[in-house]
């Protein structure tokens, strides 16, 4: 009989068929929730013995036998006979005593060890509504609770509704509690964001004070305009909405939900003008730099001739006049 292991946390829906091969699973490697198809070899008052094709037979207690009518079984012989083929799952294993306890009750898809914070569970069915939230069946060790404040605005499910997806936010076997949310949690929790970390992010908004970058956290991070150079800086000259860039975390303030970033590979000194290798940049030269430098520190040829180009030319002309008067 085949006894291929059922990968947890999934429960085997297609129980393994009997085959004339040596067992691939030993009692030592047998684990709870593995599923098999076996044949009834003996029946007694308390239950039935089942041949699983292993080195020892399994035993199903009468309380774990399921009848076709789903009614409680009071006499094993009424629902089970020698040679019957049944589906069974492992409950417990004792290799020393060569004992395998079985059940005909299909285990839940998830047990306590299979549930993880932030994991996604699909097709959760609402089973009850309370004043504080909804209890849903996730095919786990118990029903999970979704508080109303963790549901999308305007969405209140009804009993019997099947939710496309929920996410686990709390798992406590000791408290027998499973907390859920209908709002997808951030890919990057606050506790995983540290100063010095480098992430790939997408520019989602550009304002005068800087560029806002989505790095997958609960809130976007900010590259402040001062990171691009001193004085007035047009942030749009350096980044555009939708652009993917590499950023480094320079500060994290979890209570305020703030992340300060810097742009990797950007050195403001690269955009400074100087008439010589050892000459400091004068205020007028700085003004000239701002008038002549475009995106990435280069003149914006595309804007030349347009409104932006004309404005740059006007600033350049005024700056050159002022420089001439001061010489």
HELIX and SHEET records of a PDB file:
HELIX    1   1 UNK A   62  UNK A   64  5                                   3    
HELIX    2   2 UNK A   76  UNK A   79  1                                   4    
HELIX    3   3 UNK A  148  UNK A  150  5                                   3    
HELIX    4   4 UNK A  190  UNK A  192  5                                   3    
HELIX    5   5 UNK A  225  UNK A  228  5                                   4    
HELIX    6   6 UNK A  235  UNK A  237  5                                   3    
HELIX    7   7 UNK A  268  UNK A  271  5                                   4    
HELIX    8   8 UNK A  283  UNK A  292  1                                  10    
HELIX    9   9 UNK A  295  UNK A  297  5                                   3    
HELIX   10  10 UNK A  301  UNK A  303  5                                   3    
HELIX   11  11 UNK A  307  UNK A  326  1                                  20    
SHEET    1   A 6 UNK A  35  UNK A  43  0                                        
SHEET    2   A 6 UNK A  47  UNK A  51 -1                                        
SHEET    3   A 6 UNK A  58  UNK A  61 -1                                        
SHEET    4   A 6 UNK A  99  UNK A 103  1                                        
SHEET    5   A 6 UNK A  85  UNK A  94 -1                                        
SHEET    6   A 6 UNK A  35  UNK A  43 -1                                        
SHEET    1   B 6 UNK A 120  UNK A 129  0                                        
SHEET    2   B 6 UNK A 133  UNK A 137 -1                                        
SHEET    3   B 6 UNK A 144  UNK A 147 -1                                        
SHEET    4   B 6 UNK A 177  UNK A 181  1                                        
SHEET    5   B 6 UNK A 162  UNK A 172 -1                                        
SHEET    6   B 6 UNK A 120  UNK A 129 -1                                        
SHEET    1   C 6 UNK A 198  UNK A 207  0                                        
SHEET    2   C 6 UNK A 210  UNK A 214 -1                                        
SHEET    3   C 6 UNK A 221  UNK A 224 -1                                        
SHEET    4   C 6 UNK A 258  UNK A 263  1                                        
SHEET    5   C 6 UNK A 244  UNK A 253 -1                                        
SHEET    6   C 6 UNK A 198  UNK A 207 -1                                        
END                                                                             
